[in-house]
Amino acid sequence: MIPRTASLLVVASLPAIAGADIVHVRFEPALEVPIDGIPLAFDLNQDGVDDIEFVNWYDPTGFSYDQSRVRGVNGTQVGWWWALAPREFALGELIGPDAEYSSESLMLDGAHGAKDYYDWNDFGGYLGLRIPVGDDFQYGWFNVGSMHFGPPNPITLTLYDFAYETTPNVSIRAGAIPAPGTLGALALGALSLGRRSRR
């Protein structure tokens, strides 16, 4: 089981001055997570440690669930709602220390045949993130869409953009991006991601 790694070109709204608070990365075009059951991992704050992974799995035989999942890794946690369901934060809702988070693998969409057991927003919803930095946390969001069309079609899992607050222990609002006065020109950057084989 050899990890597969790649480099993904993205458009990044990079802070132009030191001390700017929010880093925002938008996928151009939106990124479709392959339907192969292999986690797609991201190092969001580029500290050399993966923070979050997504997986999309489809069983064409119909004997098992089709699933799209998200999981925080290496201490990162995802906003939690109930059971194995992540919380969808509304646009502008505060993501910070008062929210509940989970380290479990959470199900965005889960279906057996035409029956949806978990049903994330088809065209994009905000996940809340708590990313450890030493003894502190950075808070962020990830805009994700997951759609189930019913058999024989698999679930599609689409990643649109993410942002995080660079100042530790400072909350961020879902969908918040850097203020226009703090932005440099849009820059083409490279965001590392990794593919891992299923264990």
SULRAVEN-V296021 format. One record per run of one state. SS is the DSSP state (H for helix, E for strand, - for the rest). FROM is the first residue (numbers start at 1). LEN is the number of residues. If there is no record, write none. Layout:
ss & from & len
SS & FROM & LEN
SS & FROM & LEN
//
This chain:
ss & from & len
- & 1 & 3
E & 4 & 10
- & 14 & 1
E & 15 & 1
- & 16 & 6
E & 22 & 11
- & 33 & 2
E & 35 & 1
- & 36 & 4
E & 40 & 3
- & 43 & 9
E & 52 & 6
- & 58 & 8
E & 66 & 7
- & 73 & 4
E & 77 & 6
- & 83 & 2
E & 85 & 2
- & 87 & 2
E & 89 & 1
- & 90 & 4
E & 94 & 2
- & 96 & 5
E & 101 & 2
- & 103 & 3
E & 106 & 7
- & 113 & 2
E & 115 & 5
- & 120 & 5
E & 125 & 9
- & 134 & 2
E & 136 & 13
- & 149 & 6
E & 155 & 11
- & 166 & 6
E & 172 & 2
- & 174 & 6
H & 180 & 3
E & 183 & 1
- & 184 & 3
E & 187 & 9
- & 196 & 4
//
